[in-house]
Amino acid sequence: MRQQIAAANWKMNLTYQQGEQLLDAILKENIALADHQAAVFAVPFPYLMMASQKLSGRTNYYVSAQNCSDVKAGAYTGEVSAEMLKSINIGYCVLGHSERREYFSERNQSLAQKVQLCLDNGITPIFCCGESLSIREVGAQEGFVETQLMESLFHFSEADIRKIVIAYEPIWAIGTGKTATAAQAQEMHAHIRHLFAKKYNKATADHIPILYGGSVKAANAMELFHSPDVDGGLVGGASLVATEFISIIRALK
């Protein structure tokens, strides 16, 4: 079975102390994850070491950064490099989240560079793609997502592409309370998998985890995650509530 991932994206939320309390509450449940399952916590940069220490010794529990620089090193005040993340043993990095694209003008070519730097440093990119409401309303979502993948990922080798996790974000469903139906999520996830099969091959497409990232919560996680091509979720608001995220982890296939 493909890897199934419950990924928490804390975004710019919680104090250090609140983050500690949240992790403690989740870890206290001692949820045993199967070999094909993972829980990933994408925490703000100042909390990476704390989260790593709390998850130390836990099987299939991982820490993720929420971003990294698109350059290797240099005079870029305020930036954090993939090499820095590697040096503190961070295994994942969220790239291209819709909020980064919208508020910080991240573009597909820059994201391609970030993916490369993560791969160079042994970090698994969680690459986000997805369309806005205006694009979906005119039925252009499939072509829009294909362009995102083509310009950021499709130049990578088959070996490298197998090291990447995809997160499909219907932007119109993030923080709005709206959620794509399980059928809508499955339809786009199947399309994304088809694109990877067309570019590479079916075996590679079937290997890549594709997460759903649009208002996942305890109430809908089970239905979403049990769609054939949905391999877990990239969870925002619900990941800040221990009982919610515990239920989401338990909903993994």
N, C-alpha and C positions, 0 to 999 in steps of 0.2 A: 504493500500500500504506500502511496505517496505520503511524504511527511505532512502531518496535520498540525497547524500552528495557531495558538491563541496568543496574539501579540497585543500588548497594552501600549497605547501611545498616550503618555501623560500630558503631552504638549507643554505649555508654559503654565503649569498648575502645581499646587502644593508647596508648602514650605518643606525644608529638609526634615523637620520633625514629623510633619504629616505624612511625608513619603515613607519614613521609617515605620510609622504606625500602620500604614496601608500594607506594606510588604509583610510586616509581622502578622497581620490579620489573615492575609492570603496564605502565607507559608504555614501558619498554625494548622491549617486543614490537612497538611501532609498528603496532598493529592499525588498519588503514584502515577506517573506518566509512562505509557507504553513506549517501546523503542521508536515507533513512528510518530510520536506526539512530542510537542514542545510548547513550553510557555516562555514567551519573550517579553521583556519589560523595557520599553523605549522611554528612558527617563531623561530629564534635563541634564546637561553636561555636569553641573556641580554635584549631582547625585550618583554619577556612574560608579565611583569607588564604593560608596555606601551600599548600593544595590549589589555590586559584585561580591562584597563581603557577606551580605545576607544570603545570597544564593549559592555561596561556596559549598561544595559537597552535595548539592541537589542535582539529581540526575534529570537531564533534559529541561532544566531551567536556565535561561540565558538573559544577559543584559544587552541592550541595544542603545546606540546613540540615535538621535533624531535627525542628524544631518552631519555632513563633513564638508570640508573645503574641496574645491575643484582643482586646487594646485597642491603640489607636494609639500612645499615649505617656503618660507620667505617672509618678507615684510608685509604681512596681511593682518594687521592688528584686529583682534577679536575673533579670528577664525580658528578652527580646530581641524587638524589634518588627520587623514586616515592613519598615518604612521603613529601619531600620538595615541589614537584609539587602540591601535595594535599594541603599543607599549604598555597599556594597562589591561590587556587581554579582553578587550571588547569584541564580541564575536559577530555582532550584527549592526547594521546601520540602515535606518529608514532614509530613502532618497526620493526626491521628487514629489513629496506630499503636496496635495492641491493647495494647501495654505502657503507652502514655500513658493510654489509656482505663481500664486496670485499676489501675495504680499511682498515677495522678495524677487519677483521677476525671473525666477529660475527657468531656464530654457533647455530644450532637449539636448543640445550639444554640450552644455555645461554638465548636465546630468550624466552624459556618456563618459565624461572625464572623471566624475565622481565614482561611477561604477568601476571604471578601470583602476582607480587608486584603491578602492576597497578590495577588489580582487587581488591586486598586487600585494596587499597586506593581509591576505587571508581572512578578510571580513566578508560576511554574507550580506549583500545588498538586499533590502526589501524595497523593491522598485515600484513606486506608485504610478498608476495611470487611471484615467477616467475623464468623463465629460461633464460639462455644465448642463443646466436645465435647458438653456437656449439651443444647445447642440442636440440634445435628446428630442426636443420638441419638433425639430425638423428632420428627425430620423437619421442624423449624420454621425451617431455615436460610434458605429463600428469603424468607419473610415478615420475618425479622429483618433481613436485609441490605436489603430494600426500605425498611424503616422508617429505617435509617441514612441511606440515600440521600435519602429523602423529606424528612427533617427537617433535613439539612445542605446538600443541593444543589438540590433540585427547585424552589426558588423563583428560581434564577438564570435569566437570559435564555439563549436558544439560543446567542448569540454568546459569552457568558461560559462556558457549560458546555463549549463546544468547546476551551476553554483549559485544561481540567482533565485530569489523568491519574488513573485509578482503580487501586488495588492491592487485589486480593482476598486477604485473609488468613484461611485456615482456622486459627483460633487453636489448635486442637488439634494442628496440625502445625508449630508454631513452637517450635524448640529442643527438640523431643521426639524427633527422629529419624524421626517418622512423616511421611509425605508423602501428600497427596491423590493418587490415581492421575490419570493424564492425562485419563481419562474423567470423573472427579469434578471436576477443575479446569475442563475444557471445559464441563461441564454448568452449573456456577455462572457461569462467564464468559458463556456464551450467555444465561443468565437475566438477568444484569446488563445485557447489551446490549439484551435485549428490554425491560427496564424503561425504559431511555433512549429506545428507539424509541417506546414507548407514551406517554411523557411529552412527548417532543419530536418526532422523526421518524427514519426509518430512516437517512437520510443522516448525521444528527448522531450517531446511535448507532454507525454504521460508522466514524465519524471518531475516536472516543475510544479511546485506548490503554487496555487493561485488563491490568495486570500480575498475575502470580501471586506470592504472598508466603508460602510455607510450606515451609521446609527445601529450597529450591532448591540443587542442587549440580551439579558437573560431570557426574556420572553420570546425572542425570535431566533436565538442562536441555534437551537437544535434543528429547526426546519431549514435554516440557511445552510448549516454545515453538512447536512445530510443530502444536499443536492450533489449529483455525481461529480461535478467539476469544481465544487467549492471546498477548499481545503483548510478552512478555518477563517479567522477574521483578524483585521487590524482594527482595534477597538479604541475609541476615544473616550467620550464621557463616561460610559459604563465601566471603564477600567479604573476609574477613580473611586469606585464603590466596591468594597471588598466582597460583599455578598453577590453582587452582580458578576464580577469577574471570576469568582469561584465557580459560579454556575456556567459561565461561558467556557472555562477550561474543561469542565466536566461534559460539555456538549460536543467536544471533539469526537470525530469518528474513531 
